[in-house]
Amino acid sequence: MSAPKLRFNCFLLREGLPSFEMALRTQYRPGGQSAMTRLSPSAGAPDGCVAYFATKSDSIPPWSRSLSPLFTALESVRSVSHRLVIFLPVDERVFAVCFGYGSSSLEWSWIEPNFGLLFASRAYNTLALNEIRSRRIDPSARTQSVQIPNRTGIRDFDVELEGEFIRRVVGELDDGCEIEGLGAVVATDSVAFKTETDLYEVRRVLKRMLDTVGINDAREELRFIDALEPLRSNAEVTADLEKLLALSLFGDRATKQSTPTNEDVANLDPLILSFAPPDDLTIENVHLIRLKRGDEIAFMQEMNIPSLLDGLSEFRGSLGRTALKDIKVMAIDSDGNPASQSTPLKNWLIFEAASEDKRYLLTLGKWFALAESYARQLDHDLAEIEDVTSLLNLRDWVKSEETPEESGENGYNKRAARNRDDLVVLDTDTISSVGDQIEACDLLHRGGHLIHVKKWSDSQTLSHLFSQGYVSATTLTEDADYRLAFIEKVISLSPSFEEVARTAPTKVTYAIAVTGTRPIPDSLPTFSKVNLRGFVRKLRRMQVHPSVARIQMRD
């Protein structure tokens, strides 16, 4: 009779671990407040493996406490929790195999992040996935979780994974991975799989996974997992990045120690700084956001940086890197009860900073470096997009020229077309398509360019811009009634543009207004670059020529 199968949840430990005890959090080490007991293995256990175990039965479940007045037998109910961690050597590395609450006993600075995801990106059959969870790395911080019971391909999920912090993937292994009988494998920082309760078999499986990560390249559909290189929390570059974040967030209130000592980090240009809730928060339950530092408490009315800074103004003194950890943030519902866990401020921020050579990102409290090879390829792809700044010669966006009648984007478009016979303004002229109002473009150029204009204020604005250009081109191509209405509208505005309108869409131009000397698209945030590349590829497949133009913004 074969041994029963269990799900083994395995974390790869970092190299250089001085002892197994160091991989446990302080309170669970020998002599700690909740010390776990070291178990002596029998002769049948693999060489070098050691287990630590603890049990706890003194907590009262909330439902027992609230219902015991009605059912007195519930007064004696206690929750029982177990922790088991088996440290299993595999070649020159060590895995922590966890059961029950074992994973929460681990010291995360000794965990190799992303191991499960790195394995998934190399071994999964991308036509046989069950679940994908990811978080967009931009101010929207949109989290998506898609589950399909019957195995399917990534394209069938209808999700775009580039530009995403992928947190969990569940799927089946490709035939070439030579690990049979595991069924669905769950990949996060850890890797979880079902196999017989035989640690020798578990070790064989983990050995194969280690080899796969070391030898194979990531599959095309999952390669963005490899593009994000996790940084150690105790690394020098991480400390300097947090100083830069403190400097960017706290401004004049930042401590003198908030200046990065590493010159490369000090010279990074902050591209994104946004307040974004963690994934465990259901937004509709939130009434207030509470900020707490020691005995000091303040509240945020909205989930944005200005509201955060208003709340922090209630706190005394300067704020530095340590404040990112010491200030705890919690969502409060309309009844005054917690709607989220109380977690460090850093966990509620999205941050990106970049130079010509380096890009770093913070999301959900984790720091990543964008792999240089991926960044180079991304920049190479964007360099192939035609820059028509000189050709279109769009006027500067000068804030002082704005009037109540000509303000914002619409006012700029009117000024841009003034005294020019090669531009027609279509900014506010939406045309119906199957019930939707779609703007064909902001400006139509005599050379056939459908020009879409946006001021770069954040990546959400740019996402809308890139999508707008693609939707417009698609609708003009596929909706005959919309196309006819577009032609008639253009003729009514300028009869000399009739031929230009009839041949559209041949060219789509993204015109982005920026301050200072920022180059376009080189200086865009990572996700915006990825997003732009994606829409450019879609336009090219439609035989539409994409291009970019830079608009200079001035006060």
Steps between C-alpha positions, in 0.01 A plus 500: 500500500646834392546779749225766509559824315537832680550854372856607573556877519872564448708817535856521369735653758771745405858383481726571797249400769712459818256260670148369458386694807590828326237423235236522774364829630655603832199405711500144362871431551625305805457727803245719321158592633326239281798269452442202272623155600774338296396147400757225468464319167494122479748295301262505202518877451725652231846601618521846651126568530376658824145580613358760738148468643263702720136482596275761659147465635427801715318738265120542497342524152297821450190304400525294822525813713200669336274192489580342838219694677257317271674162505687456827692198374703738284658660806766228511590516131862585430684537172786258450784593266801294400833601348737260335811600305728237350838628380589272210846520335490467121846492340677811632173681588238466775121511471256574782208260458204643693175362639221670694619847604862408437557759230414786741785379724765575237737796504423651157841660456633144458240400239596505132214706355326402178641146487160343435420759233841459336434128476150558363628736230730222374297185558129574465299391202370844405200332337401332829464766770232521771563829680693826468523774764688817424528869587555781254817700574359847450292745708179307430650201688225294340499144634362222289424141592374274225407138564389246240421148630568336166859547393544761231762719332621844604336663200167345599526676837493828304754657736816694422785391728775735387527791740343287774644388832388137469431363846355154440465260207337159513546258214632173368855425400606465141579151376870579470539568872508129585325528838195279473200463726511840670173629354446874540805682640454823698775757447557808717823576688467133590402204288226261614423159355345167594705187527539197723603554860855398424764767562734327257239551227449861610876553480509347149223735384670805651832400343331492160343842565834650601659368182215638289542851643876484455502374141182600316385840374159643581217436255410799285156545661645505853831676442402813695538292817871489426511873428438590864800416717407505873734701724599386847340704774839540673696589187677839485323598179162431667590729790596778261184450293293541815687820580417626151136402552493684834653807335246490216203445731576719801668788314601781737417282801747229400787445742855588401574127502253451214760593238626182330871438548526303176549752220328277243186486714517872582497576126187294431199689367177417689235412239211370710392565858149386580291382795353157425316261734625146559321203349319393819288816497148514357470863391124540547534427872738792561379812680834637623868414491669516840867597539671410827852565629545414864231697687435734206194433282378677187251423225487513120174581322610378157746247364756733344830666583358848579262347754787295645712813541207681665476217749874493565492874575340402833820320603782681675857536380688386193430181309759269350557150375396340830161672476419280198501206741399665829187671366226237491206534262157341546171537315193568717142414396187710559442328836845598622634145472823393326451429130861393448805396693724765655809497281800729437451808284748357249252222419246760384726677251589458134835653408724490194830677444732473202817618331629421154644173630283389794133471592363412844141437605316465831163327530331326795806580713740314269786656305596383152763589245392478139739260329741693279456256212124552505536878534742510205264297282205718600691819414621344174141419400380850587788658304351345185185712539521799266537835674304762305558792739683706239262401221184606683664796678227522765514823699613509863239448770535826695294513818495879510319503163201316645175694547165394649380437144817315394629293788634151532541259214218640289638853529844380395362324192321815390817705537707233324280513189463878493647663185589158357335355191651154555313425827132446580371487859279198575557502876140535617334341197410150615325266257268212594597137440259232619381728780846618607632852449851472353739787432678438169795721600583838652667644191495376140811583297494542121767231480250244632605503866219436747660692788402410857618756757553454873695678772713253692373526856501129583507161332123462516468801272749345259320165509185679391693677224650182355167317516318794342721492192450127451122505559459789257698324225314172557159668490583692182606171341214277615195726541378627161241736651758652735743543211237679289406729789871579552546593136192723504617671820844574357354636174268728700802643683734523200397378153865492389558210744250270328763271345692485829183388678409241237841328522510493881624322701848481356694673778446532878716744697528517876589859592616522862550832679783505754691754706874564508725302270340157545538299180204307361458206528831427680400669826157338536431270796561131434135399476427788261787382280369145503148626430617717211693213343193277526270745323762579237517130415120484473493801266769352279304176469213714367738652241474835680826694543559608864713799604570724798541876537625708789324818613701736718315626807594839643366720780 
